[in-house]
């Protein structure tokens, strides 16, 4: 692959990056970044740079390592070229980080399995500290198998291999990452879940596109084992969240044991001993943010708690006296946006602020609409929005999403 071809592909990756904050930050430098990166990728000289480490609290406390803009372009370039060929070898019931096979597809598939007469019970399991426990050498061996299957000329495979190997073998804590956000939260992360305390050669950083992709490469042998050797028809996986279904609890427990043994022997992983659930299908499964039943689903209480906290914060922005305990977001797009604009409550209901609030509210409504939550969606609008309700209206009678009242889009009174 020529340097010019690589540069064109990188520009396509830039266009796919949307209107991110980092893209706007480097807008003037993009031409130089793409040119330099294309040269390194062509010459097989690419080296990943320093990462930024921070902690997030939603949906749970986790350690995130974010690559810089240049490295994200390299990762996107790599994955865009290798994904089509490699994904074809994965089972249909692997749902994580795949186009058109996200959380809702996984839930629909689980409900399909739950409705089968041959599935009266399910066994749900979780891999213990999955990303911090991945062996980079094992992953490298699995990658080399996939590399040989790629339908590219030798030069292109060598270029892809140079990037993939350096990303896989990269130690996220060297060079020492920049720390961002609430640094105290990083210290609260248990050592076995932190790459700062990991063993040499162990662990992939959460927060990288390549980590998401290579996690499926890493667990593909497990998927093949379950489907083709254990011959479990009712099986699906989303990242490290696994469910198997059947009619006999004893058989499910034996299959659980065999899965745990395979993970230990072949992938140096273990199932979490406290996160295994065996129960009847009619009791529902706590899966991917929902309580899933054969014919319906509900939203988890944790999601509603987070929504209430965000609504309280929005009310605080306009009425800090009436809502004095509004918790300012520590990470995410809201925290970044507030830091850039340096706003001090009480705010005026300007269109730019209302549109950002609307985007957050509708992201929650977008999750709620996939569950049996009509009465809940109606209640949120009428009873929970409180003062900020004056700025919004339901789009339709289903309360599937909200819109800003036209009077507030023109100019604030």
C-alpha positions in Angstrom: 0.0 0.0 0.0 1.4 3.4 -1.0 1.8 6.3 1.3 -0.7 8.3 -0.7 -3.3 5.5 -0.4 -2.8 5.4 3.4 -3.2 9.2 3.6 -6.5 9.0 1.7 -7.7 6.3 4.1 -6.7 8.4 7.1 -8.6 11.4 5.8 -11.6 9.1 5.5 -11.1 8.2 9.2 -11.0 11.9 10.0 -14.3 12.4 8.3 -15.8 9.5 10.2 -14.7 11.0 13.5 -17.6 13.4 13.5 -17.3 16.7 15.3 -15.4 15.6 18.3 -13.7 18.0 20.7 -10.2 16.6 19.8 -10.9 16.9 16.1 -11.8 20.6 16.5 -8.7 21.1 18.7 -6.4 19.7 16.1 -8.3 21.0 13.1 -5.5 23.3 11.9 -2.9 20.5 12.4 -4.9 17.7 10.7 -3.0 17.9 7.4 0.4 17.6 9.2 -0.9 14.8 11.5 -2.2 12.8 8.6 0.9 13.3 6.5 3.3 12.3 9.3 1.1 9.3 10.3 0.8 8.1 6.8 4.6 8.1 6.4 5.1 6.1 9.6 2.4 3.6 8.7 3.8 3.1 5.2 7.4 2.7 6.5 6.2 0.4 9.3 7.7 2.9 11.9 4.5 3.7 13.8 4.9 3.9 17.6 1.9 4.5 19.9 2.2 7.7 22.0 1.4 8.7 25.5 -2.1 8.0 26.8 -4.4 9.9 29.1 -5.7 8.0 32.2 -8.8 8.9 34.1 -11.6 7.2 36.0 -15.4 7.1 35.2 -18.1 6.3 37.6 -20.9 5.4 35.2 -22.1 2.7 34.9 -19.4 1.7 37.4 -16.0 2.8 38.6 -13.5 2.0 35.8 -10.1 3.0 34.7 -9.9 4.5 31.2 -6.8 5.0 29.0 -7.5 7.3 26.2 -5.1 7.5 23.2 -4.4 10.8 21.6 -5.9 12.0 18.4 -3.0 10.7 16.2 -3.2 7.2 17.8 -7.0 7.1 17.5 -6.6 7.7 13.7 -4.1 4.9 13.5 -6.4 2.6 15.4 -9.4 3.5 13.2 -7.3 2.9 10.1 -6.2 -0.5 11.3 -9.6 -1.7 12.4 -11.3 -0.5 9.2 -9.0 -2.6 7.1 -8.9 -5.8 9.2 -12.5 -5.9 10.5 -14.4 -7.1 7.4 -12.3 -10.2 6.8 -11.8 -11.2 10.5 -15.5 -10.6 11.5 -16.6 -13.2 8.9 -15.0 -15.9 11.1 -16.9 -14.9 14.2 -20.1 -16.6 15.3 -23.4 -14.7 14.8 -24.1 -14.6 18.5 -21.1 -12.4 19.3 -22.6 -9.0 19.6 -20.1 -6.6 21.1 -18.5 -3.8 19.1 -19.9 -5.0 15.7 -21.8 -3.0 13.2 -25.6 -3.7 13.5 -25.0 -6.1 16.4 -25.2 -3.9 19.5 -27.0 -4.2 22.8 -30.5 -4.2 21.5 -29.7 -6.9 18.9 -28.3 -9.0 21.8 -31.4 -8.5 23.9 -33.7 -9.4 21.0 -31.6 -12.6 20.4 -31.7 -13.5 24.1 -35.5 -13.1 24.1 -35.7 -15.3 21.1 -33.7 -18.0 23.0 -35.9 -17.5 26.1 -39.1 -18.2 24.2 -37.8 -21.6 22.9 -39.5 -24.5 24.7 -36.1 -26.2 25.1 -34.8 -23.3 27.2 -36.5 -23.2 30.7 -33.3 -22.0 32.5 -30.3 -19.8 31.8 -26.9 -19.5 33.3 -25.3 -16.1 33.2 -21.5 -15.6 33.8 -19.0 -12.8 33.7 -15.2 -13.0 33.1 -13.3 -11.7 36.1 -11.4 -8.4 35.4 -11.5 -9.2 31.7 -9.5 -6.3 30.0 -6.9 -6.1 32.8 -6.4 -9.9 32.6 -5.8 -10.3 28.8 -2.4 -11.8 28.0 -0.8 -9.7 25.3 1.4 -12.6 24.1 -1.7 -14.9 23.7 -3.5 -12.1 21.9 -0.5 -11.6 19.6 -0.5 -15.4 18.7 -4.3 -15.2 17.9 -3.7 -12.0 15.8 -1.0 -13.8 13.8 -3.5 -16.5 12.9 -5.9 -13.9 11.7 -3.2 -11.9 9.9 -2.5 -14.9 7.6 -6.1 -14.9 6.5 -6.3 -11.3 5.4 -6.8 -10.9 1.7 -4.1 -8.3 1.1 -0.7 -8.3 -0.6 2.3 -9.1 1.5 3.4 -5.4 1.8 0.0 -4.4 3.2 -0.1 -7.3 5.6 3.3 -6.3 6.9 2.1 -2.7 7.3 -1.0 -3.8 9.2 1.1 -6.2 11.3 3.5 -3.5 12.3 0.8 -1.4 13.7 -1.2 -4.2 15.3 1.8 -5.7 17.1 2.9 -2.4 18.6 -0.7 -1.6 19.8 -1.1 -5.1 21.3 2.3 -5.1 23.0 2.1 -1.5 24.2 2.4 -1.0 27.9 -0.3 1.7 28.6 1.6 3.0 31.6 4.8 3.6 29.6 5.4 6.4 28.9 3.7 7.5 32.0 0.2 8.6 31.1 -1.2 12.0 31.7 -3.7 12.0 34.5 -7.1 13.8 34.0 -10.3 14.3 35.8 -10.7 13.4 39.5 -7.3 11.7 40.2 -8.6 10.5 43.6 -11.0 8.2 41.8 -8.1 6.4 40.1 -6.8 5.5 43.6 -10.1 3.9 44.5 -9.9 1.3 41.7 -9.0 -2.1 43.1 -5.5 -3.2 42.1 -6.6 -6.2 40.2 -8.7 -3.9 37.9 -6.0 -1.4 37.3 -3.2 -1.5 34.7 -1.1 0.6 37.1 -0.8 -2.5 39.3 -0.9 -5.2 36.6 1.6 -7.9 35.8 4.1 -7.4 32.9 2.5 -8.3 29.6 -1.0 -8.4 31.0 -3.9 -6.2 30.3 -5.5 -4.1 27.5 -6.6 -0.5 28.1 -10.3 0.2 28.2 -10.9 3.2 26.1 -9.2 2.2 22.8 -11.1 1.1 19.7 -8.5 -1.6 19.1 -9.0 -3.0 22.6 -12.7 -3.4 21.8 -11.9 -5.1 18.6 -9.1 -7.3 19.9 -11.3 -8.4 22.8 -13.5 -10.3 20.3 -10.4 -11.8 18.6 -9.3 -12.9 22.1 -12.6 -14.6 22.9 -13.4 -16.0 19.5 -11.8 -19.4 20.5 -14.2 -19.6 23.4 -17.1 -18.8 21.1 -16.0 -21.6 18.7 -15.5 -24.0 21.5 -19.0 -23.4 22.9 -20.7 -23.6 19.6 -18.9 -26.4 17.9 -17.6 -28.6 20.7 -20.1 -28.1 23.5 -22.7 -27.6 20.8 -24.7 -25.2 22.9 -27.5 -23.7 20.8 -28.6 -21.1 23.2 -25.4 -19.1 23.7 -24.6 -15.4 23.3 -21.8 -13.1 24.4 -21.5 -9.4 24.7 -17.8 -8.5 25.6 -17.3 -10.6 28.7 -21.0 -11.1 29.6 -22.0 -14.6 28.7 -25.3 -16.4 28.8 -26.1 -20.1 28.0 -29.6 -21.5 28.0 -31.0 -25.0 28.4 -33.6 -27.2 30.1 -31.5 -29.0 32.7 -29.8 -27.0 35.4 -27.3 -29.8 36.1 -26.2 -29.8 32.4 -25.9 -26.0 32.5 -23.6 -26.2 35.5 -21.4 -28.8 33.8 -21.2 -26.6 30.7 -20.3 -23.7 33.0 -17.4 -25.8 34.4 -16.2 -26.6 30.9 -16.3 -23.0 29.9 -14.3 -21.9 33.0 -11.8 -24.6 32.3 -11.3 -23.6 28.7 -10.8 -19.9 29.7 -8.2 -20.9 32.3 -6.2 -23.3 30.1 -6.3 -21.5 26.8 -6.9 -17.8 27.5 -5.5 -17.4 31.1 -8.9 -16.0 32.2 -11.3 -16.9 35.0 -15.0 -16.6 35.5 -16.0 -14.3 38.3 -17.1 -16.6 41.2 -19.7 -14.1 42.5 -21.3 -13.2 39.3 -22.7 -16.5 38.1 -26.5 -16.7 38.0 -28.5 -19.8 37.4 -32.3 -19.4 37.4 -35.5 -19.9 35.4 -36.1 -17.9 32.3 -39.4 -16.6 33.6 -37.5 -14.8 36.4 -35.8 -12.6 33.9 -32.1 -11.9 33.3 -30.2 -8.7 34.3 -28.5 -8.1 31.0 -27.0 -5.0 29.3 -28.9 -2.4 31.2 -32.3 -4.2 31.2 -34.2 -6.8 33.1 -35.0 -9.1 30.2 -38.0 -11.5 30.1 -39.1 -13.7 27.2 -41.7 -11.2 26.0 -40.8 -7.9 27.6 -38.0 -6.0 29.4 -37.6 -3.3 32.0 -34.9 -0.7 32.6 -32.6 -1.2 35.6 -32.9 1.0 38.6 -29.3 2.1 38.2 -30.2 3.8 34.9 -33.1 5.6 36.4 -30.9 6.8 39.3 -28.4 8.2 36.9 -31.2 9.9 35.0 -32.6 11.5 38.1 -29.1 12.8 39.0 -28.6 14.3 35.6 -32.1 16.0 35.7 -31.3 17.4 39.1 -28.1 18.8 37.7 -29.9 20.4 34.8 -32.3 22.1 37.2 -29.4 23.3 39.3 -27.9 25.0 36.2 -31.0 27.2 36.0 -32.0 27.3 39.7 -28.9 26.7 42.0 -30.9 27.9 45.0 -33.8 25.5 44.6 -31.4 22.7 43.6 -28.3 23.3 45.7 -26.9 19.8 45.5 -26.7 19.4 41.7 -23.6 17.2 41.1 -21.4 18.6 38.3 -20.3 15.8 35.9 -16.6 14.8 36.4 -16.1 13.3 33.0 -17.7 13.0 29.6 -19.0 15.5 27.1 -20.9 17.5 29.7 -17.8 18.0 31.9 -15.7 18.9 28.8 -18.3 21.4 27.5 -18.7 23.1 30.9 -14.9 23.4 31.3 -14.7 25.0 27.9 -17.5 27.5 28.4 -16.8 28.3 32.1 -20.5 28.8 32.9 -21.8 29.9 36.3 -25.4 29.1 37.4 -28.0 30.4 37.2 -27.9 30.2 33.4 -30.2 31.7 30.9 -32.2 29.3 28.7 -30.1 29.9 25.6 -30.7 27.6 22.6 -27.1 26.1 22.7 -27.6 25.0 26.4 -31.1 23.7 25.8 -29.9 21.6 22.8 -27.2 20.0 24.9 -29.7 19.2 27.7 -32.1 17.8 25.1 -29.4 15.6 23.6 -28.8 14.0 27.1 -32.5 13.6 27.9 -33.2 12.0 24.5 -30.2 9.6 24.9 -32.0 8.3 28.1 -35.4 8.3 26.3 -33.7 6.3 23.5 -32.8 3.7 26.0 -36.2 3.7 27.7 -38.1 3.3 24.5 -36.6 -0.1 23.9 -38.3 -1.4 27.1 -41.9 -1.4 28.4 -41.7 2.0 29.8 -44.5 4.2 28.4 -45.9 5.2 31.8 -42.4 5.8 33.1 -41.5 8.0 30.1 -44.7 10.0 30.7 -43.9 10.3 34.4 -40.4 11.5 33.8 -41.7 14.4 31.6 -44.6 15.4 33.8 -43.3 14.7 37.3 -39.4 14.6 37.2 -38.3 17.4 34.9 -39.7 20.1 37.3 -38.6 23.6 36.3 -36.9 22.6 33.0 -40.1 21.1 31.7 -41.1 24.6 30.6 -38.5 24.4 27.8 -39.5 21.0 26.4 -42.4 19.1 24.8 -42.9 15.5 23.9 -42.4 14.8 20.2 -45.6 12.7 20.1 -48.1 11.0 22.4 -45.7 8.0 22.9 -43.2 10.1 24.8 -40.5 8.5 22.8 -38.4 11.7 22.7 -38.6 15.4 23.5 -38.1 18.6 21.6 -37.4 22.2 22.5 -40.4 24.6 22.5 -40.1 26.9 19.5 -40.3 30.0 21.7 -37.0 29.1 23.4 -35.2 28.5 20.1 -35.8 32.0 18.9 -34.3 34.1 21.7 -34.6 33.9 25.4 -37.0 36.4 27.0 
